[in-house]
Amino acid sequence: MPKIRHVLFDFDGTLADSRALIIRLYNDLAERYGFGRIDEANLEALRALSLPDRGRALGIPVLRIPELAVKAKRRYRTYIEDLEPIAGIPELLHKLQSAGVTLTILSSNSEATIGAFLAKAGLPPFAEVLSSRGLFAKHQALRSWMKRHRVRPDEVLYVGDEHRDAVACVKAGVRMIGVAWGYDAPELLREAGASAIVSEPLELLAYVTGKVASPATIS
């Protein structure tokens, strides 16, 4: 199995502990437009649904999901100072860099917002911060990134927390490790094609360094 040379990370829910903020921003929009709210009573059930199914459960037409995401992003950056990295992420990133792994962020959040968070969070530098320019376009961004850097899919690992991340990785032929601390339930990530699920950030290190057998390549 070729050595993993590059690890690409999702941002929200994977690196940044932003779930509470996203829910708050969504609920503000839900109140304005008359959609269902997210609260402690329905959160776990919603985590087990893909984004389109979650939208349907909340009474949101699928075609309006991208519009709501854009509106939420506009307010998101004003709360950057309140966000913190997921516990254990800074140590993981330092260890990966020490192992010679190139780190990149590929997110549907904006590059400017992610950059503002990184500047204040004191995380180690990433080689690149990229935006997929669409909620469901990460597979295209992954393919473009691999082509530009002349990287084979078996040299890449993507780390994310959503069903759409796993779907994108399957389409791009890239292995994906799901994180249990993010937005979507681990079972949903497995069903969508995640090669493995980690419960703590440092568990990821074992997959990258080969101390745990690397997940099989997705075909």
C-alpha positions in Angstrom: 0.0 0.0 0.0 1.5 3.4 -1.0 2.3 5.7 1.8 -0.2 8.5 2.6 1.5 11.7 1.7 -1.5 14.1 1.9 -4.3 14.5 4.3 -7.1 16.8 3.4 -9.5 18.0 6.1 -13.0 19.2 6.1 -13.4 22.3 8.3 -16.7 22.7 10.1 -17.3 19.9 12.6 -14.0 18.2 11.8 -11.3 20.8 12.7 -13.5 23.6 14.2 -16.0 23.0 17.0 -18.8 24.9 15.2 -21.8 22.6 15.5 -23.5 24.7 18.1 -22.9 27.9 16.0 -24.3 26.3 12.8 -27.4 25.2 14.7 -27.9 28.6 16.1 -27.5 30.3 12.7 -29.8 27.8 11.1 -32.5 28.2 13.8 -32.4 32.0 13.3 -33.2 31.4 9.6 -35.8 28.7 10.4 -37.7 31.2 12.6 -37.6 33.7 9.7 -38.8 31.4 7.0 -41.0 29.0 9.0 -38.9 25.9 8.8 -38.5 23.3 11.5 -36.0 24.0 14.3 -33.1 21.9 15.5 -33.0 21.2 19.3 -32.0 18.6 21.7 -35.1 16.6 21.1 -34.5 16.0 17.4 -30.7 16.5 17.0 -29.6 12.9 17.2 -32.4 11.8 14.7 -31.3 14.5 12.3 -27.6 13.4 12.5 -28.7 10.0 11.1 -30.0 11.7 7.9 -28.2 12.9 4.8 -28.4 16.7 4.2 -31.3 16.4 1.6 -33.2 14.0 3.9 -32.6 16.3 6.9 -33.9 19.2 4.9 -37.1 17.3 4.0 -37.5 16.4 7.7 -37.3 20.1 8.6 -39.7 21.1 5.8 -37.0 22.8 3.7 -37.3 22.3 -0.1 -34.0 20.7 -1.3 -33.4 23.5 -3.8 -33.4 26.0 -1.0 -30.7 24.3 1.1 -27.8 26.0 -0.8 -29.5 29.4 -0.4 -29.8 28.9 3.3 -26.2 27.8 3.5 -25.1 31.1 1.8 -27.1 33.2 4.2 -25.7 31.3 7.2 -22.1 31.8 5.9 -22.6 35.6 5.7 -23.2 35.7 9.5 -20.8 32.9 10.4 -17.6 35.0 10.2 -18.8 37.5 12.8 -18.6 34.7 15.3 -15.1 33.4 14.5 -13.6 34.8 17.7 -16.0 32.5 19.7 -14.9 29.3 17.8 -12.2 26.8 19.1 -10.5 23.8 17.5 -11.8 20.4 18.3 -10.0 19.1 21.4 -6.9 17.1 20.3 -6.8 18.6 16.8 -3.8 20.9 17.3 -1.7 18.0 18.6 -2.8 15.8 15.7 -1.8 18.4 13.1 1.6 18.9 14.7 2.3 15.2 14.7 1.2 14.7 11.1 3.5 17.5 10.0 6.3 16.0 12.0 5.7 12.7 10.1 6.1 14.6 6.8 2.5 14.6 5.8 1.2 17.6 3.8 -2.0 19.1 5.3 -4.7 20.8 3.3 -8.2 22.0 4.1 -11.0 21.4 1.5 -14.3 22.8 2.8 -17.5 24.2 1.5 -17.0 27.1 3.9 -15.2 30.2 2.4 -11.4 30.4 2.3 -11.6 33.9 3.9 -13.6 32.6 6.9 -11.3 29.6 7.4 -8.3 31.8 7.1 -9.6 34.1 9.8 -10.2 31.1 12.1 -6.7 29.7 11.5 -5.1 33.1 12.2 -6.7 33.3 15.6 -6.6 29.6 16.6 -2.9 29.2 16.4 -3.0 26.0 14.4 0.1 24.9 12.4 0.1 26.2 8.8 -1.7 24.3 6.1 -0.2 23.9 2.6 -3.5 25.1 1.1 -7.0 26.2 2.1 -9.6 25.5 -0.6 -13.3 26.0 -1.0 -15.3 23.6 -3.0 -17.7 26.4 -4.1 -20.7 24.3 -3.5 -22.3 22.0 -0.9 -22.2 19.0 -3.2 -19.1 19.7 -5.3 -16.3 18.3 -3.2 -15.7 15.4 -5.6 -14.9 17.8 -8.4 -12.6 19.8 -6.1 -10.8 16.7 -5.0 -10.2 15.5 -8.6 -9.0 19.0 -9.6 -6.6 19.1 -6.6 -5.1 15.7 -7.4 -4.7 16.6 -11.1 -3.0 19.9 -10.3 -0.6 18.3 -7.8 -0.1 15.1 -9.8 -1.1 13.0 -6.7 -2.5 9.5 -7.0 -5.8 8.8 -5.1 -4.0 6.1 -3.0 -1.6 8.7 -1.6 -4.5 10.8 -0.2 -6.7 10.6 2.8 -9.7 12.8 3.3 -11.0 13.4 6.9 -14.6 14.6 7.3 -17.8 14.4 9.3 -20.6 14.5 6.8 -22.5 12.0 4.5 -21.7 14.3 1.5 -18.0 14.1 2.3 -18.0 10.3 2.1 -20.1 10.4 -1.1 -17.6 12.9 -2.7 -14.7 10.7 -1.7 -16.2 7.6 -3.3 -16.8 9.6 -6.5 -13.2 10.8 -6.5 -11.8 7.4 -5.6 -10.2 8.8 -2.4 -10.2 7.1 1.0 -12.2 8.9 3.6 -11.9 8.6 7.4 -15.1 9.8 9.2 -14.9 11.5 12.6 -17.5 10.6 15.3 -17.4 14.1 16.9 -18.9 16.0 13.9 -22.3 16.6 12.4 -23.4 13.3 11.0 -23.8 10.0 12.8 -21.0 7.4 12.3 -23.4 4.9 10.9 -24.4 7.3 8.2 -20.8 7.9 7.3 -20.1 4.2 7.0 -23.2 3.7 4.8 -22.0 6.4 2.5 -18.5 4.8 2.0 -16.2 6.0 4.8 -13.3 3.5 5.2 -13.2 3.9 9.0 -14.5 6.0 11.8 -12.3 7.6 14.5 -13.6 8.7 17.9 -10.6 10.8 18.9 -8.3 12.9 16.7 -5.1 11.1 17.6 -6.6 7.8 16.4 -6.2 9.2 12.9 -2.4 9.2 13.3 -2.3 5.4 13.3 -3.9 5.2 9.9 -1.6 7.7 8.3 1.6 6.3 9.8 0.7 2.7 9.1 0.5 1.6 12.7 -3.1 0.6 11.9 -3.7 -1.1 8.5 -4.7 1.5 6.0 -8.3 1.4 4.8 -8.8 -0.4 1.5 -8.8 1.8 -1.5 -12.3 2.8 -2.6 -13.0 1.6 -6.2 
